Amino acid sequence: MGQSTAPTNEHQGAPLFYSEEETAALLGIHRTTLRTLALAGTSPVEPIRLTQHKRVYRRIDVQRLAGLEK
């Protein structure tokens, strides 16, 4: 007794979005570089604009590009 039989999800509790800083760190580039690419429309991951100066990136897109997920 005491053991759970519920299926586990490796992403359970993981955020759906990463900040610009988190995305840049996972991709191995500087935050400023990522921002510059996003503003030019050439970012390797499509940003989601929250405000004029704040962008987030979908976790699944970032992890795929970083090679963390298939």
PDB file with one MODEL, atoms N, CA, C and O in Angstrom:
MODEL        1
ATOM      1  N   MET A   1       0.824  -1.188   0.000  1.00  0.00           N
ATOM      2  CA  MET A   1       0.000   0.000   0.000  1.00  0.00           C
ATOM      3  C   MET A   1       0.859   1.239   0.000  1.00  0.00           C
ATOM      4  O   MET A   1       2.060   1.184   0.266  1.00  0.00           O
ATOM      5  N   GLY A   2       0.229   2.360  -0.302  1.00  0.00           N
ATOM      6  CA  GLY A   2       0.968   3.609  -0.290  1.00  0.00           C
ATOM      7  C   GLY A   2       1.549   3.969  -1.637  1.00  0.00           C
ATOM      8  O   GLY A   2       1.993   5.099  -1.842  1.00  0.00           O
ATOM      9  N   GLN A   3       1.552   3.004  -2.576  1.00  0.00           N
ATOM     10  CA  GLN A   3       2.082   3.301  -3.903  1.00  0.00           C
ATOM     11  C   GLN A   3       0.961   3.763  -4.814  1.00  0.00           C
ATOM     12  O   GLN A   3      -0.130   3.194  -4.816  1.00  0.00           O
ATOM     13  N   SER A   4       1.241   4.789  -5.580  1.00  0.00           N
ATOM     14  CA  SER A   4       0.255   5.328  -6.502  1.00  0.00           C
ATOM     15  C   SER A   4       0.286   4.560  -7.807  1.00  0.00           C
ATOM     16  O   SER A   4       1.360   4.222  -8.306  1.00  0.00           O
ATOM     17  N   THR A   5      -0.884   4.281  -8.364  1.00  0.00           N
ATOM     18  CA  THR A   5      -0.962   3.600  -9.656  1.00  0.00           C
ATOM     19  C   THR A   5      -1.297   4.580 -10.774  1.00  0.00           C
ATOM     20  O   THR A   5      -1.490   4.178 -11.922  1.00  0.00           O
ATOM     21  N   ALA A   6      -1.366   5.855 -10.441  1.00  0.00           N
ATOM     22  CA  ALA A   6      -1.670   6.869 -11.450  1.00  0.00           C
ATOM     23  C   ALA A   6      -0.486   7.006 -12.406  1.00  0.00           C
ATOM     24  O   ALA A   6       0.665   6.958 -11.974  1.00  0.00           O
ATOM     25  N   PRO A   7      -0.759   7.176 -13.705  1.00  0.00           N
ATOM     26  CA  PRO A   7       0.339   7.336 -14.663  1.00  0.00           C
ATOM     27  C   PRO A   7       1.117   8.617 -14.378  1.00  0.00           C
ATOM     28  O   PRO A   7       0.553   9.637 -13.983  1.00  0.00           O
ATOM     29  N   THR A   8       2.400   8.533 -14.585  1.00  0.00           N
ATOM     30  CA  THR A   8       3.225   9.724 -14.357  1.00  0.00           C
ATOM     31  C   THR A   8       3.489  10.409 -15.675  1.00  0.00           C
ATOM     32  O   THR A   8       3.556   9.767 -16.723  1.00  0.00           O
ATOM     33  N   ASN A   9       3.636  11.695 -15.615  1.00  0.00           N
ATOM     34  CA  ASN A   9       3.921  12.504 -16.794  1.00  0.00           C
ATOM     35  C   ASN A   9       5.236  13.208 -16.537  1.00  0.00           C
ATOM     36  O   ASN A   9       5.369  13.940 -15.556  1.00  0.00           O
ATOM     37  N   GLU A  10       6.218  12.990 -17.416  1.00  0.00           N
ATOM     38  CA  GLU A  10       7.532  13.596 -17.199  1.00  0.00           C
ATOM     39  C   GLU A  10       7.488  15.117 -17.233  1.00  0.00           C
ATOM     40  O   GLU A  10       8.397  15.763 -16.713  1.00  0.00           O
ATOM     41  N   HIS A  11       6.451  15.707 -17.832  1.00  0.00           N
ATOM     42  CA  HIS A  11       6.332  17.163 -17.915  1.00  0.00           C
ATOM     43  C   HIS A  11       5.353  17.717 -16.886  1.00  0.00           C
ATOM     44  O   HIS A  11       5.059  18.912 -16.885  1.00  0.00           O
ATOM     45  N   GLN A  12       4.852  16.856 -16.019  1.00  0.00           N
ATOM     46  CA  GLN A  12       3.887  17.306 -15.026  1.00  0.00           C
ATOM     47  C   GLN A  12       4.510  18.422 -14.188  1.00  0.00           C
ATOM     48  O   GLN A  12       5.590  18.256 -13.622  1.00  0.00           O
ATOM     49  N   GLY A  13       3.835  19.531 -14.119  1.00  0.00           N
ATOM     50  CA  GLY A  13       4.341  20.668 -13.374  1.00  0.00           C
ATOM     51  C   GLY A  13       5.287  21.544 -14.170  1.00  0.00           C
ATOM     52  O   GLY A  13       5.698  22.601 -13.691  1.00  0.00           O
ATOM     53  N   ALA A  14       5.642  21.124 -15.381  1.00  0.00           N
ATOM     54  CA  ALA A  14       6.532  21.928 -16.216  1.00  0.00           C
ATOM     55  C   ALA A  14       5.750  23.092 -16.810  1.00  0.00           C
ATOM     56  O   ALA A  14       4.568  22.951 -17.121  1.00  0.00           O
ATOM     57  N   PRO A  15       6.396  24.230 -16.967  1.00  0.00           N
ATOM     58  CA  PRO A  15       5.696  25.392 -17.540  1.00  0.00           C
ATOM     59  C   PRO A  15       5.387  25.165 -19.016  1.00  0.00           C
ATOM     60  O   PRO A  15       6.104  24.434 -19.700  1.00  0.00           O
ATOM     61  N   LEU A  16       4.331  25.784 -19.499  1.00  0.00           N
ATOM     62  CA  LEU A  16       3.979  25.690 -20.914  1.00  0.00           C
ATOM     63  C   LEU A  16       4.828  26.630 -21.755  1.00  0.00           C
ATOM     64  O   LEU A  16       5.021  26.410 -22.951  1.00  0.00           O
ATOM     65  N   PHE A  17       5.335  27.688 -21.112  1.00  0.00           N
ATOM     66  CA  PHE A  17       6.121  28.693 -21.823  1.00  0.00           C
ATOM     67  C   PHE A  17       7.410  28.972 -21.079  1.00  0.00           C
ATOM     68  O   PHE A  17       7.479  28.846 -19.857  1.00  0.00           O
ATOM     69  N   TYR A  18       8.431  29.355 -21.834  1.00  0.00           N
ATOM     70  CA  TYR A  18       9.690  29.801 -21.252  1.00  0.00           C
ATOM     71  C   TYR A  18       9.847  31.291 -21.512  1.00  0.00           C
ATOM     72  O   TYR A  18       9.392  31.813 -22.530  1.00  0.00           O
ATOM     73  N   SER A  19      10.497  31.961 -20.578  1.00  0.00           N
ATOM     74  CA  SER A  19      10.800  33.378 -20.756  1.00  0.00           C
ATOM     75  C   SER A  19      11.910  33.513 -21.798  1.00  0.00           C
ATOM     76  O   SER A  19      12.509  32.526 -22.224  1.00  0.00           O
ATOM     77  N   GLU A  20      12.162  34.734 -22.188  1.00  0.00           N
ATOM     78  CA  GLU A  20      13.238  35.000 -23.140  1.00  0.00           C
ATOM     79  C   GLU A  20      14.585  34.546 -22.571  1.00  0.00           C
ATOM     80  O   GLU A  20      15.407  33.981 -23.292  1.00  0.00           O
ATOM     81  N   GLU A  21      14.805  34.791 -21.293  1.00  0.00           N
ATOM     82  CA  GLU A  21      16.056  34.407 -20.648  1.00  0.00           C
ATOM     83  C   GLU A  21      16.211  32.887 -20.611  1.00  0.00           C
ATOM     84  O   GLU A  21      17.282  32.364 -20.918  1.00  0.00           O
ATOM     85  N   GLU A  22      15.144  32.179 -20.235  1.00  0.00           N
ATOM     86  CA  GLU A  22      15.196  30.724 -20.157  1.00  0.00           C
ATOM     87  C   GLU A  22      15.413  30.113 -21.545  1.00  0.00           C
ATOM     88  O   GLU A  22      16.192  29.173 -21.703  1.00  0.00           O
ATOM     89  N   THR A  23      14.720  30.652 -22.541  1.00  0.00           N
ATOM     90  CA  THR A  23      14.846  30.151 -23.905  1.00  0.00           C
ATOM     91  C   THR A  23      16.265  30.324 -24.417  1.00  0.00           C
ATOM     92  O   THR A  23      16.845  29.396 -24.981  1.00  0.00           O
ATOM     93  N   ALA A  24      16.820  31.501 -24.222  1.00  0.00           N
ATOM     94  CA  ALA A  24      18.187  31.771 -24.677  1.00  0.00           C
ATOM     95  C   ALA A  24      19.177  30.821 -24.001  1.00  0.00           C
ATOM     96  O   ALA A  24      20.078  30.297 -24.656  1.00  0.00           O
ATOM     97  N   ALA A  25      19.018  30.601 -22.716  1.00  0.00           N
ATOM     98  CA  ALA A  25      19.923  29.711 -21.984  1.00  0.00           C
ATOM     99  C   ALA A  25      19.837  28.285 -22.524  1.00  0.00           C
ATOM    100  O   ALA A  25      20.864  27.631 -22.707  1.00  0.00           O
ATOM    101  N   LEU A  26      18.624  27.799 -22.780  1.00  0.00           N
ATOM    102  CA  LEU A  26      18.460  26.450 -23.306  1.00  0.00           C
ATOM    103  C   LEU A  26      19.035  26.296 -24.715  1.00  0.00           C
ATOM    104  O   LEU A  26      19.533  25.231 -25.081  1.00  0.00           O
ATOM    105  N   LEU A  27      18.957  27.370 -25.495  1.00  0.00           N
ATOM    106  CA  LEU A  27      19.476  27.323 -26.866  1.00  0.00           C
ATOM    107  C   LEU A  27      20.966  27.646 -26.953  1.00  0.00           C
ATOM    108  O   LEU A  27      21.579  27.491 -28.008  1.00  0.00           O
ATOM    109  N   GLY A  28      21.542  28.095 -25.841  1.00  0.00           N
ATOM    110  CA  GLY A  28      22.967  28.391 -25.813  1.00  0.00           C
ATOM    111  C   GLY A  28      23.337  29.691 -26.497  1.00  0.00           C
ATOM    112  O   GLY A  28      24.443  29.835 -27.018  1.00  0.00           O
ATOM    113  N   ILE A  29      22.408  30.642 -26.496  1.00  0.00           N
ATOM    114  CA  ILE A  29      22.688  31.956 -27.081  1.00  0.00           C
ATOM    115  C   ILE A  29      22.377  33.023 -26.044  1.00  0.00           C
ATOM    116  O   ILE A  29      21.721  32.746 -25.040  1.00  0.00           O
ATOM    117  N   HIS A  30      22.840  34.227 -26.284  1.00  0.00           N
ATOM    118  CA  HIS A  30      22.595  35.329 -25.352  1.00  0.00           C
ATOM    119  C   HIS A  30      21.167  35.839 -25.516  1.00  0.00           C
ATOM    120  O   HIS A  30      20.604  35.809 -26.610  1.00  0.00           O
ATOM    121  N   ARG A  31      20.607  36.296 -24.437  1.00  0.00           N
ATOM    122  CA  ARG A  31      19.244  36.829 -24.428  1.00  0.00           C
ATOM    123  C   ARG A  31      19.070  37.952 -25.445  1.00  0.00           C
ATOM    124  O   ARG A  31      18.040  38.028 -26.114  1.00  0.00           O
ATOM    125  N   THR A  32      20.061  38.815 -25.564  1.00  0.00           N
ATOM    126  CA  THR A  32      20.003  39.926 -26.511  1.00  0.00           C
ATOM    127  C   THR A  32      19.970  39.421 -27.952  1.00  0.00           C
ATOM    128  O   THR A  32      19.277  39.987 -28.797  1.00  0.00           O
ATOM    129  N   THR A  33      20.711  38.367 -28.224  1.00  0.00           N
ATOM    130  CA  THR A  33      20.713  37.779 -29.566  1.00  0.00           C
ATOM    131  C   THR A  33      19.335  37.235 -29.904  1.00  0.00           C
ATOM    132  O   THR A  33      18.830  37.456 -31.005  1.00  0.00           O
ATOM    133  N   LEU A  34      18.728  36.528 -28.965  1.00  0.00           N
ATOM    134  CA  LEU A  34      17.384  35.984 -29.187  1.00  0.00           C
ATOM    135  C   LEU A  34      16.388  37.112 -29.428  1.00  0.00           C
ATOM    136  O   LEU A  34      15.544  37.017 -30.319  1.00  0.00           O
ATOM    137  N   ARG A  35      16.483  38.175 -28.640  1.00  0.00           N
ATOM    138  CA  ARG A  35      15.570  39.311 -28.804  1.00  0.00           C
ATOM    139  C   ARG A  35      15.761  39.967 -30.171  1.00  0.00           C
ATOM    140  O   ARG A  35      14.786  40.313 -30.838  1.00  0.00           O
ATOM    141  N   THR A  36      17.016  40.137 -30.587  1.00  0.00           N
ATOM    142  CA  THR A  36      17.307  40.740 -31.886  1.00  0.00           C
ATOM    143  C   THR A  36      16.735  39.890 -33.020  1.00  0.00           C
ATOM    144  O   THR A  36      16.140  40.419 -33.958  1.00  0.00           O
ATOM    145  N   LEU A  37      16.917  38.583 -32.930  1.00  0.00           N
ATOM    146  CA  LEU A  37      16.368  37.679 -33.947  1.00  0.00           C
ATOM    147  C   LEU A  37      14.840  37.733 -33.969  1.00  0.00           C
ATOM    148  O   LEU A  37      14.234  37.722 -35.041  1.00  0.00           O
ATOM    149  N   ALA A  38      14.221  37.791 -32.800  1.00  0.00           N
ATOM    150  CA  ALA A  38      12.760  37.860 -32.716  1.00  0.00           C
ATOM    151  C   ALA A  38      12.243  39.149 -33.349  1.00  0.00           C
ATOM    152  O   ALA A  38      11.249  39.132 -34.076  1.00  0.00           O
ATOM    153  N   LEU A  39      12.905  40.250 -33.078  1.00  0.00           N
ATOM    154  CA  LEU A  39      12.479  41.539 -33.642  1.00  0.00           C
ATOM    155  C   LEU A  39      12.661  41.573 -35.161  1.00  0.00           C
ATOM    156  O   LEU A  39      11.906  42.243 -35.866  1.00  0.00           O
ATOM    157  N   ALA A  40      13.663  40.849 -35.660  1.00  0.00           N
ATOM    158  CA  ALA A  40      13.915  40.800 -37.097  1.00  0.00           C
ATOM    159  C   ALA A  40      13.037  39.765 -37.802  1.00  0.00           C
ATOM    160  O   ALA A  40      12.999  39.699 -39.031  1.00  0.00           O
ATOM    161  N   GLY A  41      12.333  38.957 -37.003  1.00  0.00           N
ATOM    162  CA  GLY A  41      11.486  37.924 -37.584  1.00  0.00           C
ATOM    163  C   GLY A  41      12.241  36.686 -37.998  1.00  0.00           C
ATOM    164  O   GLY A  41      11.725  35.881 -38.774  1.00  0.00           O
ATOM    165  N   THR A  42      13.466  36.511 -37.493  1.00  0.00           N
ATOM    166  CA  THR A  42      14.289  35.369 -37.871  1.00  0.00           C
ATOM    167  C   THR A  42      14.646  34.479 -36.680  1.00  0.00           C
ATOM    168  O   THR A  42      15.611  33.717 -36.738  1.00  0.00           O
ATOM    169  N   SER A  43      13.881  34.577 -35.624  1.00  0.00           N
ATOM    170  CA  SER A  43      14.134  33.773 -34.431  1.00  0.00           C
ATOM    171  C   SER A  43      13.972  32.289 -34.752  1.00  0.00           C
ATOM    172  O   SER A  43      13.068  31.917 -35.500  1.00  0.00           O
ATOM    173  N   PRO A  44      14.843  31.428 -34.189  1.00  0.00           N
ATOM    174  CA  PRO A  44      14.718  29.995 -34.454  1.00  0.00           C
ATOM    175  C   PRO A  44      13.458  29.387 -33.834  1.00  0.00           C
ATOM    176  O   PRO A  44      13.034  28.297 -34.219  1.00  0.00           O
ATOM    177  N   VAL A  45      12.870  30.089 -32.886  1.00  0.00           N
ATOM    178  CA  VAL A  45      11.633  29.663 -32.238  1.00  0.00           C
ATOM    179  C   VAL A  45      10.676  30.850 -32.288  1.00  0.00           C
ATOM    180  O   VAL A  45      11.055  31.976 -31.964  1.00  0.00           O
ATOM    181  N   GLU A  46       9.435  30.594 -32.695  1.00  0.00           N
ATOM    182  CA  GLU A  46       8.480  31.699 -32.833  1.00  0.00           C
ATOM    183  C   GLU A  46       8.087  32.267 -31.466  1.00  0.00           C
ATOM    184  O   GLU A  46       7.598  31.536 -30.604  1.00  0.00           O
ATOM    185  N   PRO A  47       8.299  33.559 -31.272  1.00  0.00           N
ATOM    186  CA  PRO A  47       7.927  34.173 -29.996  1.00  0.00           C
ATOM    187  C   PRO A  47       6.439  34.488 -29.939  1.00  0.00           C
ATOM    188  O   PRO A  47       5.780  34.679 -30.961  1.00  0.00           O
ATOM    189  N   ILE A  48       5.937  34.536 -28.723  1.00  0.00           N
ATOM    190  CA  ILE A  48       4.565  34.980 -28.476  1.00  0.00           C
ATOM    191  C   ILE A  48       4.690  36.295 -27.723  1.00  0.00           C
ATOM    192  O   ILE A  48       5.200  36.332 -26.603  1.00  0.00           O
ATOM    193  N   ARG A  49       4.225  37.366 -28.337  1.00  0.00           N
ATOM    194  CA  ARG A  49       4.350  38.691 -27.712  1.00  0.00           C
ATOM    195  C   ARG A  49       3.260  38.890 -26.674  1.00  0.00           C
ATOM    196  O   ARG A  49       2.072  38.781 -26.978  1.00  0.00           O
ATOM    197  N   LEU A  50       3.670  39.181 -25.455  1.00  0.00           N
ATOM    198  CA  LEU A  50       2.728  39.493 -24.394  1.00  0.00           C
ATOM    199  C   LEU A  50       2.500  40.996 -24.308  1.00  0.00           C
ATOM    200  O   LEU A  50       1.379  41.466 -24.118  1.00  0.00           O
ATOM    201  N   THR A  51       3.585  41.729 -24.451  1.00  0.00           N
ATOM    202  CA  THR A  51       3.532  43.189 -24.494  1.00  0.00           C
ATOM    203  C   THR A  51       4.556  43.618 -25.542  1.00  0.00           C
ATOM    204  O   THR A  51       5.179  42.780 -26.194  1.00  0.00           O
ATOM    205  N   GLN A  52       4.720  44.901 -25.693  1.00  0.00           N
ATOM    206  CA  GLN A  52       5.684  45.396 -26.671  1.00  0.00           C
ATOM    207  C   GLN A  52       7.106  44.916 -26.372  1.00  0.00           C
ATOM    208  O   GLN A  52       7.905  44.718 -27.287  1.00  0.00           O
ATOM    209  N   HIS A  53       7.413  44.733 -25.093  1.00  0.00           N
ATOM    210  CA  HIS A  53       8.781  44.387 -24.713  1.00  0.00           C
ATOM    211  C   HIS A  53       8.920  43.005 -24.085  1.00  0.00           C
ATOM    212  O   HIS A  53      10.025  42.627 -23.695  1.00  0.00           O
ATOM    213  N   LYS A  54       7.856  42.250 -23.974  1.00  0.00           N
ATOM    214  CA  LYS A  54       7.924  40.941 -23.323  1.00  0.00           C
ATOM    215  C   LYS A  54       7.429  39.851 -24.258  1.00  0.00           C
ATOM    216  O   LYS A  54       6.332  39.925 -24.811  1.00  0.00           O
ATOM    217  N   ARG A  55       8.278  38.829 -24.420  1.00  0.00           N
ATOM    218  CA  ARG A  55       7.937  37.687 -25.257  1.00  0.00           C
ATOM    219  C   ARG A  55       8.162  36.403 -24.469  1.00  0.00           C
ATOM    220  O   ARG A  55       9.031  36.336 -23.601  1.00  0.00           O
ATOM    221  N   VAL A  56       7.367  35.388 -24.784  1.00  0.00           N
ATOM    222  CA  VAL A  56       7.568  34.061 -24.237  1.00  0.00           C
ATOM    223  C   VAL A  56       7.633  33.088 -25.405  1.00  0.00           C
ATOM    224  O   VAL A  56       7.255  33.417 -26.530  1.00  0.00           O
ATOM    225  N   TYR A  57       8.117  31.889 -25.120  1.00  0.00           N
ATOM    226  CA  TYR A  57       8.306  30.881 -26.154  1.00  0.00           C
ATOM    227  C   TYR A  57       7.704  29.566 -25.673  1.00  0.00           C
ATOM    228  O   TYR A  57       7.855  29.203 -24.507  1.00  0.00           O
ATOM    229  N   ARG A  58       7.025  28.852 -26.566  1.00  0.00           N
ATOM    230  CA  ARG A  58       6.394  27.591 -26.192  1.00  0.00           C
ATOM    231  C   ARG A  58       7.450  26.566 -25.793  1.00  0.00           C
ATOM    232  O   ARG A  58       8.434  26.358 -26.503  1.00  0.00           O
ATOM    233  N   ARG A  59       7.231  25.935 -24.651  1.00  0.00           N
ATOM    234  CA  ARG A  59       8.169  24.952 -24.114  1.00  0.00           C
ATOM    235  C   ARG A  59       8.475  23.855 -25.132  1.00  0.00           C
ATOM    236  O   ARG A  59       9.640  23.516 -25.343  1.00  0.00           O
ATOM    237  N   ILE A  60       7.464  23.310 -25.751  1.00  0.00           N
ATOM    238  CA  ILE A  60       7.654  22.199 -26.678  1.00  0.00           C
ATOM    239  C   ILE A  60       8.542  22.598 -27.854  1.00  0.00           C
ATOM    240  O   ILE A  60       9.385  21.811 -28.285  1.00  0.00           O
ATOM    241  N   ASP A  61       8.362  23.821 -28.382  1.00  0.00           N
ATOM    242  CA  ASP A  61       9.185  24.295 -29.495  1.00  0.00           C
ATOM    243  C   ASP A  61      10.645  24.449 -29.085  1.00  0.00           C
ATOM    244  O   ASP A  61      11.556  24.051 -29.811  1.00  0.00           O
ATOM    245  N   VAL A  62      10.847  25.032 -27.914  1.00  0.00           N
ATOM    246  CA  VAL A  62      12.211  25.271 -27.419  1.00  0.00           C
ATOM    247  C   VAL A  62      12.912  23.946 -27.140  1.00  0.00           C
ATOM    248  O   VAL A  62      14.075  23.771 -27.504  1.00  0.00           O
ATOM    249  N   GLN A  63      12.222  23.024 -26.506  1.00  0.00           N
ATOM    250  CA  GLN A  63      12.853  21.742 -26.182  1.00  0.00           C
ATOM    251  C   GLN A  63      13.167  20.932 -27.429  1.00  0.00           C
ATOM    252  O   GLN A  63      14.191  20.250 -27.475  1.00  0.00           O
ATOM    253  N   ARG A  64      12.315  20.990 -28.432  1.00  0.00           N
ATOM    254  CA  ARG A  64      12.603  20.293 -29.692  1.00  0.00           C
ATOM    255  C   ARG A  64      13.844  20.878 -30.365  1.00  0.00           C
ATOM    256  O   ARG A  64      14.721  20.145 -30.823  1.00  0.00           O
ATOM    257  N   LEU A  65      13.900  22.199 -30.417  1.00  0.00           N
ATOM    258  CA  LEU A  65      15.044  22.859 -31.062  1.00  0.00           C
ATOM    259  C   LEU A  65      16.330  22.592 -30.285  1.00  0.00           C
ATOM    260  O   LEU A  65      17.395  22.429 -30.881  1.00  0.00           O
ATOM    261  N   ALA A  66      16.234  22.548 -28.964  1.00  0.00           N
ATOM    262  CA  ALA A  66      17.405  22.316 -28.131  1.00  0.00           C
ATOM    263  C   ALA A  66      17.804  20.840 -28.103  1.00  0.00           C
ATOM    264  O   ALA A  66      18.842  20.484 -27.545  1.00  0.00           O
ATOM    265  N   GLY A  67      16.975  19.983 -28.709  1.00  0.00           N
ATOM    266  CA  GLY A  67      17.274  18.557 -28.733  1.00  0.00           C
ATOM    267  C   GLY A  67      16.929  17.833 -27.457  1.00  0.00           C
ATOM    268  O   GLY A  67      17.431  16.739 -27.201  1.00  0.00           O
ATOM    269  N   LEU A  68      16.069  18.441 -26.647  1.00  0.00           N
ATOM    270  CA  LEU A  68      15.679  17.833 -25.386  1.00  0.00           C
ATOM    271  C   LEU A  68      14.459  16.950 -25.527  1.00  0.00           C
ATOM    272  O   LEU A  68      14.162  16.148 -24.642  1.00  0.00           O
ATOM    273  N   GLU A  69      13.745  17.092 -26.645  1.00  0.00           N
ATOM    274  CA  GLU A  69      12.523  16.329 -26.871  1.00  0.00           C
ATOM    275  C   GLU A  69      12.377  16.036 -28.343  1.00  0.00           C
ATOM    276  O   GLU A  69      12.818  16.809 -29.193  1.00  0.00           O
ATOM    277  N   LYS A  70      11.761  14.925 -28.635  1.00  0.00           N
ATOM    278  CA  LYS A  70      11.589  14.529 -30.043  1.00  0.00           C
ATOM    279  C   LYS A  70      10.235  14.913 -30.559  1.00  0.00           C
ATOM    280  O   LYS A  70       9.921  14.657 -31.721  1.00  0.00           O
TER     281      LYS A  70
ENDMDL
END
